[in-house]
Amino acid sequence: MPATARRGYALVAIGGYGRRELLPGSDLDVLLLVTGRGDPAAVADAVFYPVWDAGLALDHSVRTLGQALDVAAADLKAALGLIDARHVAGDEALTEQLRSDVRDGWRKQAAARLPELAAMCRERAASVGELAHLLEPDLVQAYGGLRDTLALRAVTASWIADRPRTGGVDLARQWLLTVRDALHRTTGRRQDRLLFENQDDVAATLGLPDADPLLRRVAEAGRSIAYASDVTWRDVERTLAGRRRRGRRQQLVRRALGDGVDEYDGEVVLARDADPARDAVLPLRAAAAAAQAGLVPGPRTLARLAAECPPLPEPWPAPALDALVSLLGAGPGIVPVWDALEAAGLVVRWFPEWERIRYRATRTPVHRHTVDRHLVETAAVASRLTRRVSRPDLLLLAALVHDLGKGVPGDHSEAGEPIAAALGRRLGLGDDDALTLGRLVRHHLLLPETATRRDPDDPATLATVVDAVGTREFLELLACLTEADATAAGPIAWTPLRSRLVGDLVERTRRVLAGAAPPEPGRLTDEQAALAEEVGRRPPMGPGRTPSERDLSTPAAGAPAVEVAPPDGDASGLSTVTVVAPRGPRVLGIVAGVLALHRLDVRSASAYTAGDAAVLVWRVVARRGGGPDEVRLREDVARALGGSLDVGERLAARAAEWRGRVIQHARPRVELLRDVSADATVLEVRAHDEPGLLHRLATALSGPGVVVRSAVVGTLGSEAIDVFYLVDDTGAPLSAAAEEAAVAAAEDVTETSP
């Protein structure tokens, strides 16, 4: 700053610059404070232009002291930035006057501004999520992130309340700043969300072996900040409520919530006659009472319970199990209470298995939370479904433990079964109930995987489910656990389509368990059979032939039949496209390619033969715009089958353009599924979804002696899961040699860019 401007002017650092927390992607956030002496514009030019000339990002303002105070009084975000104002150059007394006046004004307005700040934090948490339990966390905006540490500083500056007196928040903040710095450096840009593709690089920069320990440490930091925020905001609310009560001369009263548990001043506390040293069940009763009342035990209460209560005997006494079930049945109330129990160390004391899945990331497109938070969220959802089942206690317990197997090697469903059964016995369940709990864990993915990845018309599909569930009571439990698990996972896991497919499977299974005969395999409708007979009599189209304008509305000689049925009116939005064409080894792949060109995402495909015709029934959803255009589809299918439309070339060009915007993803997987069908070879392909993938797979798999009888096609986020039922020309499963060739063909498609 010019020497002539040092009196009457002050350059003030605010925001991150004021807190000395500049990172590679940060802006210089400064305020030029002026008094009216001299030429403010000339001083501003002398200060700011060298910064701009250096190519640095500068967020600046020029204000008098009064203007700065007016802005702070009117704009909450501006006030938060000015609380951390720091003198850089010029008239230091002017800066100190600003700091003093801003903080004084903040304290005087605290009763009005803190509720506004609390609401802002809640809205941000609801929008972004909680840092400790997100798989791609936003280090700044997520609840428990850096923005919440600023809110804690603002509360402390108000003198209304203080954050918990531990060093955990400061250490957590420093760690998040370190991670954010590494993220900026590895990506070369200002980025606050720790995306999957950046996690390993950031971990390497910080000297960690991979992303897992990085995410765990980020989660632990986020939980420390979030819990401190929870406690602090409750203190703020109680303090402000106390001020209002003093004006009305109201007194606080205790309200009994249960044996040894009271509510006092908006918090769950121990009753005066409670004796924690003689009551091992008291922590569970307090937690259940708190969750059912929509409250949270205070940190001092939890600390006393953790320090004084004896361990629970094994097996648990019946009151302990009852309290746990009551806690799990509290719905949304379980989440803040469970977090408080975690912070006090009680959860791991009750369930040592929990330690293996705490903050554990699941890198799938389905889940939005870490494993531990997903289990708690599943229990919260399951509490809404308890009236559908005869054993709500088993449903709630299964919701809490169904993914405990993710903490040990192997398939988590199989590994989780003995863990859940042993845990059930420890909780006091009888042997039969403990085994049922284990079976629920073992089969918790049975219904969605069968409904979305198996041919519903194959008799083995329904038989597999009937054999696994055994009884209607178990089916009801499994169906509700499936819905709770998928709903808690995220919107990708429980779409209207998946809900309907699972519901259809459950209903067919329920009928068979009630004594009804299994439904007949899918057959052609009378209309489809008539179309097949008509198309079978037509001569095949030769290369270069296309239907005339008249052909587009009425199938004529050489043209395939294409019919579109609009969505059924449910929320899935699926249309049915029926294509009837002369039989040929490449028909399914060609039609799949045409559907892809029309930007129709295939959800299922079935193929039937009737004489010399192939009947293909597709369930599709439009990626954009309206539904399928029947006339254009008929024209393009005819051109593609006739050879005048090179579907592969068109899709390859589109995929090449699209691939340029795709991040790296996991290697594809091709697997033969044994014991899935008695009369077909079943091949599952998992790969990154991209335009034309189904076309290339179906084309590669359909060759001499191999027929794609049906295909069940699914996508989870960017993941394609396609299951093909393959038979030979006689309709029998493929030979061993043909199976190997099919696997090789599918692997070649998924490994090779188009």
Secondary structure as GFF3:
##gff-version 3
##sequence-region A 1 754
A	DSSP	three_ten_helix	3	5	.	.	.	ID=ss1
A	DSSP	beta_strand	9	13	.	.	.	ID=ss2
A	DSSP	alpha_helix	15	18	.	.	.	ID=ss3
A	DSSP	beta_strand	28	34	.	.	.	ID=ss4
A	DSSP	alpha_helix	40	53	.	.	.	ID=ss5
A	DSSP	beta_strand	58	64	.	.	.	ID=ss6
A	DSSP	alpha_helix	65	74	.	.	.	ID=ss7
A	DSSP	alpha_helix	76	83	.	.	.	ID=ss8
A	DSSP	beta_strand	86	90	.	.	.	ID=ss9
A	DSSP	alpha_helix	92	108	.	.	.	ID=ss10
A	DSSP	alpha_helix	110	128	.	.	.	ID=ss11
A	DSSP	three_ten_helix	131	133	.	.	.	ID=ss12
A	DSSP	alpha_helix	146	158	.	.	.	ID=ss13
A	DSSP	alpha_helix	168	187	.	.	.	ID=ss14
A	DSSP	alpha_helix	196	205	.	.	.	ID=ss15
A	DSSP	alpha_helix	211	248	.	.	.	ID=ss16
A	DSSP	beta_strand	255	258	.	.	.	ID=ss17
A	DSSP	beta_strand	261	264	.	.	.	ID=ss18
A	DSSP	beta_strand	267	270	.	.	.	ID=ss19
A	DSSP	three_ten_helix	276	278	.	.	.	ID=ss20
A	DSSP	alpha_helix	282	293	.	.	.	ID=ss21
A	DSSP	alpha_helix	299	308	.	.	.	ID=ss22
A	DSSP	alpha_helix	318	328	.	.	.	ID=ss23
A	DSSP	three_ten_helix	331	333	.	.	.	ID=ss24
A	DSSP	alpha_helix	334	343	.	.	.	ID=ss25
A	DSSP	alpha_helix	346	350	.	.	.	ID=ss26
A	DSSP	three_ten_helix	352	356	.	.	.	ID=ss27
A	DSSP	alpha_helix	371	382	.	.	.	ID=ss28
A	DSSP	three_ten_helix	386	388	.	.	.	ID=ss29
A	DSSP	alpha_helix	392	401	.	.	.	ID=ss30
A	DSSP	three_ten_helix	404	407	.	.	.	ID=ss31
A	DSSP	alpha_helix	412	427	.	.	.	ID=ss32
A	DSSP	alpha_helix	431	442	.	.	.	ID=ss33
A	DSSP	alpha_helix	446	453	.	.	.	ID=ss34
A	DSSP	alpha_helix	459	469	.	.	.	ID=ss35
A	DSSP	alpha_helix	472	489	.	.	.	ID=ss36
A	DSSP	alpha_helix	496	513	.	.	.	ID=ss37
A	DSSP	alpha_helix	526	536	.	.	.	ID=ss38
A	DSSP	three_ten_helix	550	552	.	.	.	ID=ss39
A	DSSP	beta_strand	561	565	.	.	.	ID=ss40
A	DSSP	beta_strand	575	582	.	.	.	ID=ss41
A	DSSP	alpha_helix	587	597	.	.	.	ID=ss42
A	DSSP	beta_strand	600	610	.	.	.	ID=ss43
A	DSSP	beta_strand	613	622	.	.	.	ID=ss44
A	DSSP	alpha_helix	630	642	.	.	.	ID=ss45
A	DSSP	alpha_helix	647	659	.	.	.	ID=ss46
A	DSSP	beta_strand	669	672	.	.	.	ID=ss47
A	DSSP	beta_strand	681	688	.	.	.	ID=ss48
A	DSSP	alpha_helix	693	701	.	.	.	ID=ss49
A	DSSP	beta_strand	707	716	.	.	.	ID=ss50
A	DSSP	beta_strand	719	727	.	.	.	ID=ss51
A	DSSP	alpha_helix	736	751	.	.	.	ID=ss52
###
